[in-house]
Amino acid sequence: MSRQLLGIHHITAIAGAPNRNIDFYTRVLGLRLVKLTVNFDDPGSYHLYYGDGHGNPGTILTFFAWPDARGGRQGNSQVTATAFAIPRGAAGYWRERLVENQVRLEDPFERFGEIVLPCSDPDGLRLELIETTRANEMHTWEGGSVPVGAAIGGFHSATLSETGYERTAFLLTETMAFRLAGSERNRFRYEIADAGPAKTIDVVCAPGAAEGRVASGTVHHIAWRTPNDAQQIEWRGELSRLGYNLSPVMDRVYFHSIYYREPGGILFEIATDPPGFTVDEPLEKLGSDLKLPPWFEHHRKQIESSLPAIEVLHGKAGG
């Protein structure tokens, strides 16, 4: 098969106040704000991208920031946990750090032989910090607020919650080239490629659970990596052949995207690795200034005036 998926590209969630979101993910979690832009479908709101120092795929958590958004409900037909990889032995450091910053924190536990530290961001989005040998020290942010020896090293995995898992499992294994790596009770773990960082997905089968409601504090969609545009077109053709409704290829400036819903209702995206986040600003200035797609530049003054003021590394943006 010539087409490939390389793991998780990014995960996109919904937040409320952008300043609070930026403070949590940069100051508390130590991630880099790699892109400050707007929601291409709603340019009166921010789209915030966080990741490692270079904005590598497999490290990127993004947010549509809507200050007046109502609270969502996590449940079936959603990504219900976004897991970051931390080095072995770092859970104690992170527990202390999160308590000091008054982060909503649950007791650590073990899953598939790894320590999981569950917590929530200020909007209630469920996060997990997982101690693992797969934490990639090359995918940390050396300029961040967390010592490199304990810093987040990209995604570990994500959890999909489903009423029934068989059709989702069939899509993952028979079409998307994941393989079943293990199970614990109603949790089924799938891995792709070499099973490294950001290449794991857990599917939880919870037939009695409520359906989720996508709003603030929930995940909007999960995106999978493909190496280039040609392979993305192949994926689109194959998924269309299998009967999935797909979007046209969407230009997101930093990558190209197609969207479809998996059988359980979760919105999937396949995103290309290129062009990358340095296409419109140099590496050393990533996330410093408000960047707009070319088709919005002639509306810059209007867009900036409609956005709430936020503090960024080299000054203010918006408002």
N, C-alpha and C positions, 0 to 999 in steps of 0.2 A: 504494500500500500504506500503510495508516494506521499499522500497527505499525512501530516503529523499534528498532534497536539502535544505541547511541551509542559502542560500543567496549568496552574492558575496564572492568569495574566494580571487581573485586578479584581477587586470586589468593590461594589458601589453601594453605599448606604445613604440614609436620609438623616440630616441633623437639623437642629433648631438654630440657636444663635451662633454665627460663624466665629466670633471671637472666643467663645467658650470652647468650641470645637478645636480651634487652632491651639489654644493654650494646652488642652489635654493631650493632643497627639504629638505636639512638639516638645513642650516642657516636661510633661509627666512621662509619656512613653518614649520620648527621645527620638522620634521620627523626623525626617526632613520634610518640610513643605516644599514639594518639588514642582508644583504648578498651581498658580493662582489664576483662575480663569472664571468663566461664567458657564452656566448650564446652556448648552447650545440650543435647547428647545425652550428655554425660559431665561433669556439674557438679563432679566432683572434680578437674578439670584446668582450666588457664587457656586462654582464647582471647585472644590478643594481636593488636591491630590497629595498624599503622603507616601513616603517610601524610604529607601536607603539613600546613600549619598549621591548615587548616579541615576536614581529613578528607574532601576532595573525592573522589568516585568517579573512578577512573582513576589514583589514587595509592596505593591501599590494598593492602598486603601483610599477610596475616594468618597466624597460626600457632596450631595446636593444639599445646600444650606438654605433652609426656609425658616426664618425666625418665627413665623406665625403658624408653623405646621402643627397639627394636632398629634398627639402621641399615638403610635402604632401598637400593634399586638403581635408578639412573636408566636408562631405556631406552624401548623402544617402548611405545605406549599411555599416554604420560605427557606432561605439560609438562616439558621437560628444560632450559629456560633461561628465567629471568625477567629481562627487560632494563629497566633504568632509563635515562631520558634525562638526559644532562648537557650543559652548554653547549659549543659549539665552543671548542677550546683548553684544556679542563679536564682532558684525559686525563693530562697530565703531573702536575698537582696530585694527581689521584686515585691514580696509580701510586705516587707518593711516600708519600701518606697510608696506603695499604694496606700497603706494605712496612714502614713504621714501626710499624704495628699487627699485624704478623706474620700478615697475611691470606694465605690460599692464593691465589696469583696466577699467571696464565699470561701469555705474551707477547701484547701487543696485535696486532691484525690489522685488515684492512679488509674490510667486507662492504657491498655495495650503496652504495659510495662513502662510508661512514662508519667512523670508528675505533671498534673494539670492544675493551673491556678486560674480559676474562673473569676471574672469581674465584669463590670459594666461601665460604659462611658457615661458622661453627664446626661445624655439623652436616653439612657437605658439600653443601648446596643450591647448585646452580649459578646464579650471577648474572652479568649482563653490564651494564657501564656503557658507554653508547653516546653518543659525541659527535654531536650533531645540532642543527640549527636548530629542531627541534620541541620542544626542552626548554622547558617553560612556566615562566617566572619567577614567574608568579602561583600556581604550584603547588609552591612550595618551603616550607621551614619556617624562617622568619626567626629564630626563637628557638633554632635548633639549633646544633650544634657545627661546622658547615661554613659558610664564608663564602657569602653569597647568590650571589655571582658565579660560584661553582663548584658550588653545591648541586644535588642531584637535583631534577629538575622533573617528577615523575610517571613513569609507565611509558612506555617506548618501545615495547615489544612483548613477545611471548612466543613460544617455539618449541614446537611440537607435533611429537613424533617418532612416526612411523607405519611399520608394515610395508608398507602400500600406501596411497597418498594419494588415489586417485580418488574414492572415496565420501565421504571427509571433504571434499575440495575441492567436490564437488557440493553437499553440505549448506551449506558456507560461501557459495558463490556463488549457488545457485539458491533457497535458503531464507532464509539469514541476511543477504543483501545485501552480502556482501564482493565485491570484484573482484580479479582477478589483477593484481598490479602489477609482477611481474618474477620472474626465477628465476636462480639461480646453482647450477650442477650439480644436486644432488638437493634443493635448498632452493627452495621456492616461497613467494613473499611475497604476502599478501592484505591489502587495506586496505578500510576501511569509511568511509562518510560523507565528511568532508572530508579524511581521511587525516592528521589532526593527531595530537597526543600520545595515546598509549594506544589507537590505532585501527589497529594493525598486528599481524598474526599471521603467523608463518612456519611452514610445514609441511615437515618433513624426511622424505623417503622413504628408509628404511633397512631393506630387506628382510632383510639378514643380521644385524641387531643383535638382542640379547637383549631379551626383554620386561622392562619395569621392575617393581619391587616397591615398592608404596607403604608407606613407613614413614619414620622420621626421616631428614631430609635430602632429601625428595622433595616434589613438589607433590601435594596431594590433589585440588584441582579449580580450574577457572578460571571466573569469572563475567563475564557480559556485561551491560551497562547497558541498561535500558529506562526511559523517562521516568516511568511511573506504573503503577498497578495495572490500569487498564483495558487498557493495551497488553500487560501481562504475561498477562492472561487471553486476549487474542487470540493471543499467541505459544503459549500452552499448547494452545489449540484447534487451531492450524495444525500444530504438531508432533505432536499426537495423531492428527490426520487423516492425517499422513504415516507413521504406524505406530511412532512412538517411544514407549517407556514413560516416563511422566513422574511425578514426585512430585506430591502435592497442593501447593497454595500453603503455604509455611512462613513463619511469623512469626519473623523474626530481630531484631525490635525496631527495628533501625536501617535495615532494608530488608526487603522480602518476596521470597521465593525460590521458584523451581521448578528441578528438577534432571532431567537426562537424560544418557544416554551417547551420544556421537557414534559413527559407524560404526567408528572405530579403537579404541574402548573408553575414551577419556578422558572423565571426568565434567565435563559442562558445567552451568552454572547461569545462569539469567537473573534478575537482581536489579533491583529498582526503585531509582531515585535517592532518593526520600523513604522514611521520614521524616528520615534523616540522623543524625549522631552527637551532635548537640546536643539530641536529644529527651529525654535524661535527665540532662544536666549542661551547664553553660554553656561557651561556647567557650574561655574562658580557663582552665578547669579540665579540659579533655579529658584523659583518661588518668590523672588524679590519684588516683582512688579506685576500688575494686572495685565495679562495677555489675552487678546481677543482673536478669534479666527478672522481671516482676511475679510470675510463677507459681513462682519460686524464693525470693522474699523471706522467706517464713515458715520457710525452712530456712537462713537466712543464717548463723547461728552454727555450725551443723553443717558447712556448705560452707566457711566461712572456716577452721575448724579442720582441715579435710582438705587444704587447699592449702598448698604450700610458701611460706615467707616470701619476699617479694621487695621490693626497694627501688623506690619510685616517687618522683615529683617532690616530693610533699608528705608523705612518710612511708613507712610500711610497709603492705602488704596481705597478707592470708592469715596462716596459721600462728601 
